[in-house]
Amino acid sequence: MRKVQIKEGNQITVKNIQAYMERTVTKFGSGAKVDCPKEFLGKKAFLIIKKDED
């Protein structure tokens, strides 16, 4: 099984953004998924996990 490398940080700068959205991670089999509109199929995406705001 492949393990995904996680990089922690508190700031990110991105140029040439086509769109951005906020979604909830949901259960999918033994993993998880984030829904995205079909128009972005085949596009490169970055997933940013936010810390809980208590």
N, CA, C, O and CB atoms as a CASP TS submission, in Angstrom:
PFRMAT TS
TARGET T0000
AUTHOR 0000-0000-0000
METHOD Language model
MODEL 1
PARENT N/A
ATOM      1  N   MET     1       0.838  -1.179   0.000  1.00  0.00           N
ATOM      2  CA  MET     1       0.000   0.000   0.000  1.00  0.00           C
ATOM      3  C   MET     1       0.884   1.244   0.000  1.00  0.00           C
ATOM      4  O   MET     1       1.917   1.280   0.669  1.00  0.00           O
ATOM      5  CB  MET     1      -0.954  -0.003   1.215  1.00  0.00           C
ATOM      6  N   ARG     2       0.479   2.245  -0.742  1.00  0.00           N
ATOM      7  CA  ARG     2       1.214   3.500  -0.840  1.00  0.00           C
ATOM      8  C   ARG     2       0.770   4.462   0.259  1.00  0.00           C
ATOM      9  O   ARG     2      -0.426   4.593   0.517  1.00  0.00           O
ATOM     10  CB  ARG     2       1.013   4.139  -2.225  1.00  0.00           C
ATOM     11  N   LYS     3       1.708   5.127   0.900  1.00  0.00           N
ATOM     12  CA  LYS     3       1.390   6.103   1.939  1.00  0.00           C
ATOM     13  C   LYS     3       1.570   7.507   1.377  1.00  0.00           C
ATOM     14  O   LYS     3       2.585   7.802   0.747  1.00  0.00           O
ATOM     15  CB  LYS     3       2.281   5.894   3.195  1.00  0.00           C
ATOM     16  N   VAL     4       0.592   8.367   1.603  1.00  0.00           N
ATOM     17  CA  VAL     4       0.622   9.734   1.110  1.00  0.00           C
ATOM     18  C   VAL     4       1.427  10.602   2.068  1.00  0.00           C
ATOM     19  O   VAL     4       1.217  10.548   3.280  1.00  0.00           O
ATOM     20  CB  VAL     4      -0.809  10.290   0.939  1.00  0.00           C
ATOM     21  N   GLN     5       2.343  11.397   1.537  1.00  0.00           N
ATOM     22  CA  GLN     5       3.122  12.317   2.354  1.00  0.00           C
ATOM     23  C   GLN     5       2.263  13.536   2.698  1.00  0.00           C
ATOM     24  O   GLN     5       1.642  14.129   1.817  1.00  0.00           O
ATOM     25  CB  GLN     5       4.426  12.745   1.618  1.00  0.00           C
ATOM     26  N   ILE     6       2.231  13.902   3.961  1.00  0.00           N
ATOM     27  CA  ILE     6       1.460  15.059   4.416  1.00  0.00           C
ATOM     28  C   ILE     6       2.433  16.154   4.819  1.00  0.00           C
ATOM     29  O   ILE     6       3.358  15.928   5.598  1.00  0.00           O
ATOM     30  CB  ILE     6       0.516  14.685   5.605  1.00  0.00           C
ATOM     31  N   LYS     7       2.209  17.339   4.278  1.00  0.00           N
ATOM     32  CA  LYS     7       3.047  18.491   4.618  1.00  0.00           C
ATOM     33  C   LYS     7       2.214  19.455   5.456  1.00  0.00           C
ATOM     34  O   LYS     7       1.121  19.852   5.052  1.00  0.00           O
ATOM     35  CB  LYS     7       3.602  19.198   3.327  1.00  0.00           C
ATOM     36  N   GLU     8       2.730  19.827   6.616  1.00  0.00           N
ATOM     37  CA  GLU     8       2.021  20.762   7.484  1.00  0.00           C
ATOM     38  C   GLU     8       2.544  22.176   7.272  1.00  0.00           C
ATOM     39  O   GLU     8       3.735  22.383   7.042  1.00  0.00           O
ATOM     40  CB  GLU     8       2.166  20.352   8.962  1.00  0.00           C
ATOM     41  N   GLY     9       1.646  23.135   7.351  1.00  0.00           N
ATOM     42  CA  GLY     9       2.028  24.532   7.212  1.00  0.00           C
ATOM     43  C   GLY     9       0.861  25.410   7.614  1.00  0.00           C
ATOM     44  O   GLY     9      -0.218  24.906   7.925  1.00  0.00           O
ATOM     45  N   ASN    10       1.064  26.705   7.612  1.00  0.00           N
ATOM     46  CA  ASN    10      -0.019  27.606   7.995  1.00  0.00           C
ATOM     47  C   ASN    10      -0.279  28.679   6.957  1.00  0.00           C
ATOM     48  O   ASN    10      -1.066  29.594   7.201  1.00  0.00           O
ATOM     49  CB  ASN    10       0.291  28.251   9.314  1.00  0.00           C
ATOM     50  N   GLN    11       0.375  28.586   5.790  1.00  0.00           N
ATOM     51  CA  GLN    11       0.154  29.579   4.750  1.00  0.00           C
ATOM     52  C   GLN    11       0.423  28.941   3.390  1.00  0.00           C
ATOM     53  O   GLN    11       1.342  28.136   3.239  1.00  0.00           O
ATOM     54  CB  GLN    11       1.059  30.826   4.969  1.00  0.00           C
ATOM     55  N   ILE    12      -0.385  29.308   2.414  1.00  0.00           N
ATOM     56  CA  ILE    12      -0.183  28.826   1.046  1.00  0.00           C
ATOM     57  C   ILE    12      -0.550  29.950   0.083  1.00  0.00           C
ATOM     58  O   ILE    12      -1.520  30.676   0.301  1.00  0.00           O
ATOM     59  CB  ILE    12      -1.039  27.539   0.760  1.00  0.00           C
ATOM     60  N   THR    13       0.230  30.086  -0.975  1.00  0.00           N
ATOM     61  CA  THR    13      -0.038  31.074  -2.009  1.00  0.00           C
ATOM     62  C   THR    13      -0.168  30.340  -3.334  1.00  0.00           C
ATOM     63  O   THR    13       0.711  29.565  -3.711  1.00  0.00           O
ATOM     64  CB  THR    13       1.085  32.161  -2.070  1.00  0.00           C
ATOM     65  N   VAL    14      -1.270  30.586  -4.043  1.00  0.00           N
ATOM     66  CA  VAL    14      -1.526  29.903  -5.306  1.00  0.00           C
ATOM     67  C   VAL    14      -1.888  30.934  -6.355  1.00  0.00           C
ATOM     68  O   VAL    14      -2.696  31.829  -6.105  1.00  0.00           O
ATOM     69  CB  VAL    14      -2.653  28.847  -5.158  1.00  0.00           C
ATOM     70  N   LYS    15      -1.284  30.808  -7.541  1.00  0.00           N
ATOM     71  CA  LYS    15      -1.583  31.718  -8.646  1.00  0.00           C
ATOM     72  C   LYS    15      -2.399  30.987  -9.706  1.00  0.00           C
ATOM     73  O   LYS    15      -2.420  29.756  -9.732  1.00  0.00           O
ATOM     74  CB  LYS    15      -0.280  32.289  -9.260  1.00  0.00           C
ATOM     75  N   ASN    16      -3.063  31.726 -10.569  1.00  0.00           N
ATOM     76  CA  ASN    16      -3.849  31.186 -11.686  1.00  0.00           C
ATOM     77  C   ASN    16      -4.944  30.231 -11.217  1.00  0.00           C
ATOM     78  O   ASN    16      -5.088  29.138 -11.764  1.00  0.00           O
ATOM     79  CB  ASN    16      -2.936  30.470 -12.668  1.00  0.00           C
ATOM     80  N   ILE    17      -5.711  30.633 -10.214  1.00  0.00           N
ATOM     81  CA  ILE    17      -6.807  29.810  -9.695  1.00  0.00           C
ATOM     82  C   ILE    17      -8.000  29.917 -10.638  1.00  0.00           C
ATOM     83  O   ILE    17      -8.442  31.015 -10.976  1.00  0.00           O
ATOM     84  CB  ILE    17      -7.204  30.248  -8.250  1.00  0.00           C
ATOM     85  N   GLN    18      -8.516  28.763 -11.059  1.00  0.00           N
ATOM     86  CA  GLN    18      -9.720  28.752 -11.889  1.00  0.00           C
ATOM     87  C   GLN    18     -10.961  28.808 -11.001  1.00  0.00           C
ATOM     88  O   GLN    18     -11.938  29.478 -11.336  1.00  0.00           O
ATOM     89  CB  GLN    18      -9.755  27.493 -12.793  1.00  0.00           C
ATOM     90  N   ALA    19     -10.922  28.108  -9.878  1.00  0.00           N
ATOM     91  CA  ALA    19     -12.047  28.081  -8.944  1.00  0.00           C
ATOM     92  C   ALA    19     -11.556  27.529  -7.620  1.00  0.00           C
ATOM     93  O   ALA    19     -10.497  26.904  -7.555  1.00  0.00           O
ATOM     94  CB  ALA    19     -13.232  27.229  -9.500  1.00  0.00           C
ATOM     95  N   TYR    20     -12.316  27.756  -6.576  1.00  0.00           N
ATOM     96  CA  TYR    20     -12.051  27.081  -5.317  1.00  0.00           C
ATOM     97  C   TYR    20     -13.381  26.831  -4.638  1.00  0.00           C
ATOM     98  O   TYR    20     -14.351  27.548  -4.883  1.00  0.00           O
ATOM     99  CB  TYR    20     -11.098  27.914  -4.407  1.00  0.00           C
ATOM    100  N   MET    21     -13.435  25.823  -3.791  1.00  0.00           N
ATOM    101  CA  MET    21     -14.681  25.460  -3.130  1.00  0.00           C
ATOM    102  C   MET    21     -14.381  24.839  -1.779  1.00  0.00           C
ATOM    103  O   MET    21     -13.278  24.345  -1.543  1.00  0.00           O
ATOM    104  CB  MET    21     -15.503  24.493  -3.999  1.00  0.00           C
ATOM    105  N   GLU    22     -15.354  24.864  -0.904  1.00  0.00           N
ATOM    106  CA  GLU    22     -15.219  24.224   0.393  1.00  0.00           C
ATOM    107  C   GLU    22     -16.170  23.047   0.427  1.00  0.00           C
ATOM    108  O   GLU    22     -17.367  23.205   0.184  1.00  0.00           O
ATOM    109  CB  GLU    22     -15.504  25.218   1.560  1.00  0.00           C
ATOM    110  N   ARG    23     -15.652  21.870   0.725  1.00  0.00           N
ATOM    111  CA  ARG    23     -16.445  20.644   0.754  1.00  0.00           C
ATOM    112  C   ARG    23     -16.136  19.879   2.039  1.00  0.00           C
ATOM    113  O   ARG    23     -15.132  20.138   2.703  1.00  0.00           O
ATOM    114  CB  ARG    23     -16.156  19.762  -0.499  1.00  0.00           C
ATOM    115  N   THR    24     -17.010  18.938   2.378  1.00  0.00           N
ATOM    116  CA  THR    24     -16.806  18.073   3.528  1.00  0.00           C
ATOM    117  C   THR    24     -16.315  16.718   3.045  1.00  0.00           C
ATOM    118  O   THR    24     -16.837  16.175   2.071  1.00  0.00           O
ATOM    119  CB  THR    24     -18.106  17.927   4.356  1.00  0.00           C
ATOM    120  N   VAL    25     -15.321  16.177   3.717  1.00  0.00           N
ATOM    121  CA  VAL    25     -14.804  14.854   3.391  1.00  0.00           C
ATOM    122  C   VAL    25     -15.815  13.828   3.887  1.00  0.00           C
ATOM    123  O   VAL    25     -16.252  13.889   5.036  1.00  0.00           O
ATOM    124  CB  VAL    25     -13.386  14.615   4.026  1.00  0.00           C
ATOM    125  N   THR    26     -16.191  12.876   3.014  1.00  0.00           N
ATOM    126  CA  THR    26     -17.170  11.856   3.372  1.00  0.00           C
ATOM    127  C   THR    26     -16.573  10.461   3.222  1.00  0.00           C
ATOM    128  O   THR    26     -15.602  10.265   2.491  1.00  0.00           O
ATOM    129  CB  THR    26     -18.428  11.991   2.507  1.00  0.00           C
ATOM    130  N   LYS    27     -17.163   9.500   3.918  1.00  0.00           N
ATOM    131  CA  LYS    27     -16.688   8.124   3.883  1.00  0.00           C
ATOM    132  C   LYS    27     -16.961   7.507   2.515  1.00  0.00           C
ATOM    133  O   LYS    27     -18.007   7.752   1.914  1.00  0.00           O
ATOM    134  CB  LYS    27     -17.355   7.291   4.992  1.00  0.00           C
ATOM    135  N   PHE    28     -16.006   6.699   2.023  1.00  0.00           N
ATOM    136  CA  PHE    28     -16.144   6.023   0.742  1.00  0.00           C
ATOM    137  C   PHE    28     -15.417   4.688   0.850  1.00  0.00           C
ATOM    138  O   PHE    28     -14.194   4.637   0.721  1.00  0.00           O
ATOM    139  CB  PHE    28     -15.576   6.896  -0.436  1.00  0.00           C
ATOM    140  N   GLY    29     -16.159   3.608   1.085  1.00  0.00           N
ATOM    141  CA  GLY    29     -15.534   2.298   1.284  1.00  0.00           C
ATOM    142  C   GLY    29     -14.656   2.323   2.521  1.00  0.00           C
ATOM    143  O   GLY    29     -15.115   2.680   3.606  1.00  0.00           O
ATOM    144  N   SER    30     -13.386   1.941   2.361  1.00  0.00           N
ATOM    145  CA  SER    30     -12.466   1.959   3.499  1.00  0.00           C
ATOM    146  C   SER    30     -11.633   3.244   3.521  1.00  0.00           C
ATOM    147  O   SER    30     -10.678   3.354   4.289  1.00  0.00           O
ATOM    148  CB  SER    30     -11.541   0.734   3.452  1.00  0.00           C
ATOM    149  N   GLY    31     -12.001   4.221   2.670  1.00  0.00           N
ATOM    150  CA  GLY    31     -11.272   5.490   2.604  1.00  0.00           C
ATOM    151  C   GLY    31     -12.213   6.665   2.741  1.00  0.00           C
ATOM    152  O   GLY    31     -13.217   6.596   3.450  1.00  0.00           O
ATOM    153  N   ALA    32     -11.882   7.740   2.060  1.00  0.00           N
ATOM    154  CA  ALA    32     -12.685   8.953   2.102  1.00  0.00           C
ATOM    155  C   ALA    32     -12.619   9.643   0.752  1.00  0.00           C
ATOM    156  O   ALA    32     -11.741   9.348  -0.057  1.00  0.00           O
ATOM    157  CB  ALA    32     -12.206   9.898   3.226  1.00  0.00           C
ATOM    158  N   LYS    33     -13.555  10.571   0.504  1.00  0.00           N
ATOM    159  CA  LYS    33     -13.573  11.298  -0.764  1.00  0.00           C
ATOM    160  C   LYS    33     -14.082  12.712  -0.535  1.00  0.00           C
ATOM    161  O   LYS    33     -14.691  13.012   0.492  1.00  0.00           O
ATOM    162  CB  LYS    33     -14.450  10.569  -1.809  1.00  0.00           C
ATOM    163  N   VAL    34     -13.824  13.569  -1.502  1.00  0.00           N
ATOM    164  CA  VAL    34     -14.355  14.927  -1.522  1.00  0.00           C
ATOM    165  C   VAL    34     -15.024  15.101  -2.875  1.00  0.00           C
ATOM    166  O   VAL    34     -14.379  14.920  -3.908  1.00  0.00           O
ATOM    167  CB  VAL    34     -13.226  16.015  -1.278  1.00  0.00           C
ATOM    168  N   ASP    35     -16.302  15.447  -2.889  1.00  0.00           N
ATOM    169  CA  ASP    35     -17.021  15.639  -4.144  1.00  0.00           C
ATOM    170  C   ASP    35     -16.568  16.898  -4.845  1.00  0.00           C
ATOM    171  O   ASP    35     -16.223  17.893  -4.209  1.00  0.00           O
ATOM    172  CB  ASP    35     -18.517  15.692  -3.900  1.00  0.00           C
ATOM    173  N   CYS    36     -16.572  16.841  -6.166  1.00  0.00           N
ATOM    174  CA  CYS    36     -16.128  17.963  -6.993  1.00  0.00           C
ATOM    175  C   CYS    36     -16.979  17.974  -8.262  1.00  0.00           C
ATOM    176  O   CYS    36     -17.362  16.905  -8.737  1.00  0.00           O
ATOM    177  CB  CYS    36     -14.592  17.856  -7.337  1.00  0.00           C
ATOM    178  N   PRO    37     -17.289  19.142  -8.826  1.00  0.00           N
ATOM    179  CA  PRO    37     -18.060  19.192 -10.060  1.00  0.00           C
ATOM    180  C   PRO    37     -17.362  18.459 -11.214  1.00  0.00           C
ATOM    181  O   PRO    37     -16.135  18.440 -11.304  1.00  0.00           O
ATOM    182  CB  PRO    37     -18.314  20.636 -10.447  1.00  0.00           C
ATOM    183  N   LYS    38     -18.157  17.869 -12.075  1.00  0.00           N
ATOM    184  CA  LYS    38     -17.666  17.077 -13.209  1.00  0.00           C
ATOM    185  C   LYS    38     -16.799  17.890 -14.162  1.00  0.00           C
ATOM    186  O   LYS    38     -15.930  17.332 -14.832  1.00  0.00           O
ATOM    187  CB  LYS    38     -18.832  16.487 -13.972  1.00  0.00           C
ATOM    188  N   GLU    39     -17.019  19.178 -14.230  1.00  0.00           N
ATOM    189  CA  GLU    39     -16.251  20.032 -15.145  1.00  0.00           C
ATOM    190  C   GLU    39     -14.756  20.035 -14.839  1.00  0.00           C
ATOM    191  O   GLU    39     -13.956  20.448 -15.679  1.00  0.00           O
ATOM    192  CB  GLU    39     -16.775  21.449 -15.087  1.00  0.00           C
ATOM    193  N   PHE    40     -14.367  19.577 -13.644  1.00  0.00           N
ATOM    194  CA  PHE    40     -12.958  19.568 -13.259  1.00  0.00           C
ATOM    195  C   PHE    40     -12.302  18.204 -13.430  1.00  0.00           C
ATOM    196  O   PHE    40     -11.167  18.014 -12.994  1.00  0.00           O
ATOM    197  CB  PHE    40     -12.819  20.014 -11.832  1.00  0.00           C
ATOM    198  N   LEU    41     -12.992  17.248 -14.055  1.00  0.00           N
ATOM    199  CA  LEU    41     -12.390  15.938 -14.325  1.00  0.00           C
ATOM    200  C   LEU    41     -11.105  16.107 -15.114  1.00  0.00           C
ATOM    201  O   LEU    41     -11.069  16.849 -16.096  1.00  0.00           O
ATOM    202  CB  LEU    41     -13.373  15.027 -15.093  1.00  0.00           C
ATOM    203  N   GLY    42     -10.057  15.430 -14.696  1.00  0.00           N
ATOM    204  CA  GLY    42      -8.777  15.503 -15.387  1.00  0.00           C
ATOM    205  C   GLY    42      -7.914  16.686 -14.998  1.00  0.00           C
ATOM    206  O   GLY    42      -6.768  16.776 -15.439  1.00  0.00           O
ATOM    207  N   LYS    43      -8.426  17.591 -14.190  1.00  0.00           N
ATOM    208  CA  LYS    43      -7.646  18.754 -13.737  1.00  0.00           C
ATOM    209  C   LYS    43      -6.836  18.385 -12.501  1.00  0.00           C
ATOM    210  O   LYS    43      -7.216  17.483 -11.754  1.00  0.00           O
ATOM    211  CB  LYS    43      -8.576  19.962 -13.430  1.00  0.00           C
ATOM    212  N   LYS    44      -5.729  19.073 -12.285  1.00  0.00           N
ATOM    213  CA  LYS    44      -4.930  18.881 -11.073  1.00  0.00           C
ATOM    214  C   LYS    44      -5.588  19.683  -9.953  1.00  0.00           C
ATOM    215  O   LYS    44      -5.994  20.828 -10.152  1.00  0.00           O
ATOM    216  CB  LYS    44      -3.429  19.323 -11.290  1.00  0.00           C
ATOM    217  N   ALA    45      -5.688  19.068  -8.772  1.00  0.00           N
ATOM    218  CA  ALA    45      -6.328  19.729  -7.634  1.00  0.00           C
ATOM    219  C   ALA    45      -5.453  19.578  -6.399  1.00  0.00           C
ATOM    220  O   ALA    45      -4.676  18.629  -6.292  1.00  0.00           O
ATOM    221  CB  ALA    45      -7.740  19.145  -7.374  1.00  0.00           C
ATOM    222  N   PHE    46      -5.581  20.500  -5.482  1.00  0.00           N
ATOM    223  CA  PHE    46      -4.895  20.443  -4.202  1.00  0.00           C
ATOM    224  C   PHE    46      -5.955  20.381  -3.119  1.00  0.00           C
ATOM    225  O   PHE    46      -6.940  21.119  -3.163  1.00  0.00           O
ATOM    226  CB  PHE    46      -3.942  21.668  -4.001  1.00  0.00           C
ATOM    227  N   LEU    47      -5.757  19.512  -2.159  1.00  0.00           N
ATOM    228  CA  LEU    47      -6.679  19.375  -1.038  1.00  0.00           C
ATOM    229  C   LEU    47      -6.000  19.937   0.201  1.00  0.00           C
ATOM    230  O   LEU    47      -4.906  19.506   0.568  1.00  0.00           O
ATOM    231  CB  LEU    47      -7.105  17.883  -0.825  1.00  0.00           C
ATOM    232  N   ILE    48      -6.648  20.895   0.841  1.00  0.00           N
ATOM    233  CA  ILE    48      -6.097  21.534   2.033  1.00  0.00           C
ATOM    234  C   ILE    48      -7.007  21.168   3.206  1.00  0.00           C
ATOM    235  O   ILE    48      -8.206  21.442   3.169  1.00  0.00           O
ATOM    236  CB  ILE    48      -5.984  23.104   1.855  1.00  0.00           C
ATOM    237  N   ILE    49      -6.448  20.555   4.234  1.00  0.00           N
ATOM    238  CA  ILE    49      -7.210  20.170   5.416  1.00  0.00           C
ATOM    239  C   ILE    49      -7.064  21.266   6.467  1.00  0.00           C
ATOM    240  O   ILE    49      -5.954  21.587   6.891  1.00  0.00           O
ATOM    241  CB  ILE    49      -6.731  18.791   5.972  1.00  0.00           C
ATOM    242  N   LYS    50      -8.196  21.836   6.883  1.00  0.00           N
ATOM    243  CA  LYS    50      -8.176  22.905   7.878  1.00  0.00           C
ATOM    244  C   LYS    50      -8.210  22.329   9.285  1.00  0.00           C
ATOM    245  O   LYS    50      -8.827  21.291   9.526  1.00  0.00           O
ATOM    246  CB  LYS    50      -9.357  23.859   7.668  1.00  0.00           C
ATOM    247  N   LYS    51      -7.544  23.009  10.213  1.00  0.00           N
ATOM    248  CA  LYS    51      -7.636  22.615  11.616  1.00  0.00           C
ATOM    249  C   LYS    51      -9.024  22.951  12.119  1.00  0.00           C
ATOM    250  O   LYS    51      -9.644  23.908  11.656  1.00  0.00           O
ATOM    251  CB  LYS    51      -6.548  23.319  12.477  1.00  0.00           C
ATOM    252  N   ASP    52      -9.523  22.152  13.082  1.00  0.00           N
ATOM    253  CA  ASP    52     -10.829  22.412  13.664  1.00  0.00           C
ATOM    254  C   ASP    52     -10.809  23.761  14.385  1.00  0.00           C
ATOM    255  O   ASP    52      -9.853  24.092  15.086  1.00  0.00           O
ATOM    256  CB  ASP    52     -11.234  21.274  14.634  1.00  0.00           C
ATOM    257  N   GLU    53     -11.863  24.516  14.201  1.00  0.00           N
ATOM    258  CA  GLU    53     -11.976  25.818  14.852  1.00  0.00           C
ATOM    259  C   GLU    53     -12.899  25.672  16.055  1.00  0.00           C
ATOM    260  O   GLU    53     -14.118  25.786  15.927  1.00  0.00           O
ATOM    261  CB  GLU    53     -12.508  26.907  13.862  1.00  0.00           C
ATOM    262  N   ASP    54     -12.315  25.419  17.225  1.00  0.00           N
ATOM    263  CA  ASP    54     -13.126  25.223  18.458  1.00  0.00           C
ATOM    264  C   ASP    54     -13.277  26.506  19.211  1.00  0.00           C
ATOM    265  O   ASP    54     -13.919  26.534  20.260  1.00  0.00           O
ATOM    266  CB  ASP    54     -12.496  24.170  19.375  1.00  0.00           C
TER
END
